Amino acid sequence: MRKLVFTPYNQQWPSLFREEAKKIKKIFGNELIEIYHIGSTSINRLHAKPIIDMMPVVRNIKHVDLYNGAMTKLGYICKGENGIPGRRYFQKGGDIRTHHVHVYENGNPHIERHLAFRNYLREHPQEAKAYGELKRKLAECFPNDITSYIKGKEALAIDIETRALEWMRQQ
């Protein structure tokens, strides 16, 4: 059973991202345009689940399926769209997850959403702290219930995302 674990910010998270990004770049080659570190581990000083979220942006999302075998050899489980049309999703680490990879085709609006959220929280540390504190409390209340954890943070995450998109468009 997967248990929610929260830890203080780890200074190693950016280097863990870079190490894994190199491996993924080798797999996707010229299909890859860019790869971003997203999610809570990409925000300095934010307590988080110790899972590195990565967002490769590719030229053609349909070509990503051709790399499933290589991603499997790297230790990932290929989950297809996993509930989000136009995405390819991969998980590494089983019940003790280490990485999530969210692949989108260049131009997909989810790219802007993820980057706006990340950049906004990087620039607004008080909001990042409040978001992290809520997530920590939810993890304590629902250590074995990922669905309740996600529902508990949903309203604040949507609120932050709305403000983040507005903020980013004004930059």
DAGITA-V556763 format. One line per field, one symbol per residue. psi: psi as a letter, one per 20 degrees, with the letter a starting at -180 (. if undefined). burial: + if it has 9 or more other ideal C-beta (glycine too) atoms within 8 Angstrom, else -. A space follows every 50 residues. Layout:
psi=???
burial=???
This chain:
psi=ppppppqrppiighhhggghhgghhhghcihpgqpqoaahijopjpqrpl popqnpprgohhihhijgghhghijqppjbhliopjqppqqpjcimqhqp popqqpipihgggghggghghhimhhhgggghgghgghhghlhjnhghgg hhigghgggggghgggghii.
burial=---+-++-+---++-++--++-+++-++--++--+++++++++--+++++ ++++++++--+-++--++--++-+-+-+--+----++++++++---+-++ ++++++-+-+++++++++++++----++++++++++-++--+-----++- -++--++--++-+++-++---
